[in-house]
């Protein structure tokens, strides 16, 4: 009898040992789980939707409250680097109907020196000795005889119609940046044309005699420079022989007082 009881106790203990984990699992599976902990950021909007006013039967009802939209973040001010605009209205010039705006007059291009009158060494047959000056007023060239059969040729400007002349003289004086004393007849002639000449004009870049002058005999004529190089090769003077300033400077250094000058 004692042995039977012992067997029953062992069997009960074994059955309890086998069924205990399953019972524990069932107890865990069917037990009420703890409430989930939600963040206040998620819970608060829904709690705010619950109405605090009870219904007639004492129960509280769930009402949906309007959801408040979050206000947008303030926009940052954009910094502009464009130049500030004046607040004053821009004034526009009134243009008469049908009128055209006058365009600025085009500048007249300055006259240019004719390159055919550049100084050059040329063949020139002459019976005159070196150092003699021969001026061809028709061809508008001055020749400085350097050796038999050779001459240094310069372009010149000569007297305009009515002021031509020919003859033979000698260089009696030389001057650098000479002053100018217009003769009385020239001043009277120019005054009749509406142009008043000074009684005397000091030498300089604006002086019509230019950088150098070679005076011919006791006449009023000279070989001189000019501040109008475009006039070289033309008949524009009152009888004097014009040369470019750079050419008359070159000639000035090569010709001495007493040199013979032949104008034809």
SEDOMI-519112 format. One line per field, with one value per residue (C-alpha): residue in three letters; y, z negated, x. Coordinates in steps of 0.5 Angstrom, whole numbers, padded with zeros to 4 digits. Layout:
# residues N
r <- [ALA/...] .
Y <- [Y/...] .
Z <- [Z/...] .
X <- [X/...] .
# end
This chain:
# residues 264
r <- [UNK/UNK/UNK/UNK/UNK/UNK/UNK/UNK/UNK/UNK/UNK/UNK/UNK/UNK/UNK/UNK/UNK/UNK/UNK/UNK/UNK/UNK/UNK/UNK/UNK/UNK/UNK/UNK/UNK/UNK/UNK/UNK/UNK/UNK/UNK/UNK/UNK/UNK/UNK/UNK/UNK/UNK/UNK/UNK/UNK/UNK/UNK/UNK/UNK/UNK/UNK/UNK/UNK/UNK/UNK/UNK/UNK/UNK/UNK/UNK/UNK/UNK/UNK/UNK/UNK/UNK/UNK/UNK/UNK/UNK/UNK/UNK/UNK/UNK/UNK/UNK/UNK/UNK/UNK/UNK/UNK/UNK/UNK/UNK/UNK/UNK/UNK/UNK/UNK/UNK/UNK/UNK/UNK/UNK/UNK/UNK/UNK/UNK/UNK/UNK/UNK/UNK/UNK/UNK/UNK/UNK/UNK/UNK/UNK/UNK/UNK/UNK/UNK/UNK/UNK/UNK/UNK/UNK/UNK/UNK/UNK/UNK/UNK/UNK/UNK/UNK/UNK/UNK/UNK/UNK/UNK/UNK/UNK/UNK/UNK/UNK/UNK/UNK/UNK/UNK/UNK/UNK/UNK/UNK/UNK/UNK/UNK/UNK/UNK/UNK/UNK/UNK/UNK/UNK/UNK/UNK/UNK/UNK/UNK/UNK/UNK/UNK/UNK/UNK/UNK/UNK/UNK/UNK/UNK/UNK/UNK/UNK/UNK/UNK/UNK/UNK/UNK/UNK/UNK/UNK/UNK/UNK/UNK/UNK/UNK/UNK/UNK/UNK/UNK/UNK/UNK/UNK/UNK/UNK/UNK/UNK/UNK/UNK/UNK/UNK/UNK/UNK/UNK/UNK/UNK/UNK/UNK/UNK/UNK/UNK/UNK/UNK/UNK/UNK/UNK/UNK/UNK/UNK/UNK/UNK/UNK/UNK/UNK/UNK/UNK/UNK/UNK/UNK/UNK/UNK/UNK/UNK/UNK/UNK/UNK/UNK/UNK/UNK/UNK/UNK/UNK/UNK/UNK/UNK/UNK/UNK/UNK/UNK/UNK/UNK/UNK/UNK/UNK/UNK/UNK/UNK/UNK/UNK/UNK/UNK/UNK/UNK/UNK/UNK] .
Y <- [0000/0005/0003/0005/0012/0013/0011/0016/0022/0021/0021/0027/0031/0028/0031/0037/0038/0037/0042/0047/0051/0051/0053/0059/0060/0060/0065/0070/0069/0071/0076/0083/0086/0093/0099/0102/0108/0113/0120/0126/0129/0123/0123/0130/0132/0126/0127/0134/0131/0128/0132/0134/0135/0128/0126/0126/0119/0120/0117/0121/0122/0122/0129/0131/0138/0142/0140/0147/0147/0149/0156/0156/0158/0165/0166/0169/0175/0175/0179/0183/0186/0189/0197/0201/0204/0211/0211/0217/0216/0216/0222/0221/0227/0228/0227/0231/0226/0225/0228/0224/0225/0228/0224/0227/0230/0225/0227/0229/0225/0229/0230/0225/0226/0224/0218/0220/0226/0222/0224/0219/0218/0219/0219/0226/0229/0236/0241/0244/0242/0238/0243/0246/0246/0246/0247/0244/0248/0244/0237/0240/0237/0240/0237/0237/0235/0230/0228/0227/0224/0223/0228/0227/0229/0232/0234/0241/0246/0252/0258/0258/0261/0269/0267/0263/0266/0263/0266/0264/0266/0264/0262/0268/0266/0260/0260/0254/0255/0262/0267/0270/0277/0277/0283/0289/0287/0280/0282/0287/0281/0276/0282/0283/0275/0276/0273/0277/0276/0278/0283/0278/0271/0267/0261/0254/0248/0253/0258/0257/0257/0250/0248/0251/0256/0258/0265/0267/0273/0279/0277/0275/0268/0262/0255/0253/0247/0247/0245/0242/0236/0235/0241/0238/0237/0242/0250/0253/0258/0266/0264/0261/0253/0249/0242/0237/0239/0233/0234/0241/0239/0234/0239/0245/0240/0239/0246/0252/0259/0261/0255/0257/0256/0255/0256/0254] .
Z <- [0000/-0002/0005/0009/0005/0007/0014/0014/0011/0016/0022/0019/0018/0025/0028/0025/0027/0034/0034/0030/0036/0041/0035/0034/0041/0041/0035/0039/0046/0043/0037/0039/0041/0038/0041/0047/0045/0050/0051/0049/0056/0059/0053/0052/0058/0058/0050/0052/0057/0051/0049/0041/0042/0040/0044/0041/0039/0035/0040/0044/0051/0056/0060/0065/0063/0069/0070/0069/0075/0073/0075/0081/0078/0080/0087/0087/0090/0096/0097/0104/0106/0112/0112/0108/0112/0111/0109/0113/0119/0125/0130/0137/0142/0146/0154/0158/0162/0169/0167/0168/0163/0166/0167/0165/0171/0173/0172/0179/0179/0179/0185/0186/0189/0196/0195/0202/0199/0194/0194/0198/0202/0210/0216/0218/0224/0223/0224/0217/0212/0205/0200/0206/0205/0211/0210/0215/0214/0219/0216/0209/0207/0204/0206/0202/0207/0203/0208/0216/0218/0211/0207/0201/0203/0198/0199/0199/0199/0204/0205/0207/0214/0214/0209/0213/0214/0217/0216/0213/0206/0200/0193/0189/0182/0178/0172/0168/0166/0169/0167/0173/0174/0180/0185/0185/0192/0190/0183/0188/0193/0187/0183/0190/0190/0182/0179/0175/0174/0168/0169/0166/0164/0160/0162/0160/0163/0165/0169/0176/0177/0174/0171/0175/0180/0186/0188/0195/0197/0195/0197/0193/0195/0191/0191/0185/0181/0180/0175/0181/0184/0188/0192/0195/0203/0203/0205/0199/0197/0198/0201/0196/0197/0192/0189/0184/0177/0177/0184/0183/0177/0181/0186/0181/0179/0186/0189/0186/0187/0194/0198/0205/0206/0212/0213/0220] .
X <- [0000/0006/0009/0003/0002/0009/0009/0002/0006/0012/0007/0004/0011/0013/0006/0007/0014/0012/0006/0009/0013/0006/0002/0007/0007/-0001/-0001/0004/0000/-0007/-0005/-0007/-0001/0001/-0001/0004/0008/0007/0011/0007/0008/0004/-0001/-0003/-0006/-0011/-0013/-0014/-0020/-0024/-0030/-0030/-0038/-0042/-0048/-0055/-0054/-0048/-0043/-0037/-0037/-0031/-0032/-0027/-0024/-0021/-0014/-0009/-0005/0002/0004/0010/0017/0018/0022/0029/0030/0034/0040/0040/0047/0043/0044/0039/0034/0031/0024/0023/0020/0024/0023/0023/0025/0019/0020/0015/0011/0014/0021/0027/0033/0039/0045/0051/0055/0060/0068/0071/0077/0084/0087/0093/0100/0101/0107/0109/0112/0117/0124/0128/0135/0134/0138/0139/0143/0145/0151/0151/0155/0154/0150/0146/0138/0134/0126/0121/0115/0111/0113/0113/0120/0126/0133/0139/0145/0149/0154/0154/0148/0145/0140/0136/0129/0124/0116/0114/0108/0109/0105/0098/0096/0098/0103/0108/0115/0122/0129/0136/0138/0142/0141/0142/0140/0137/0133/0130/0123/0122/0118/0113/0112/0106/0108/0103/0100/0098/0095/0091/0089/0087/0083/0079/0077/0075/0081/0085/0093/0097/0103/0108/0107/0112/0116/0112/0108/0102/0107/0106/0113/0114/0120/0126/0127/0132/0131/0132/0136/0133/0126/0120/0121/0123/0124/0120/0117/0109/0104/0100/0103/0097/0099/0105/0105/0100/0100/0097/0102/0103/0110/0114/0116/0113/0116/0114/0117/0122/0124/0126/0130/0134/0135/0137/0142/0145/0145/0149/0149/0151/0148/0145/0138/0134/0127/0124] .
# end
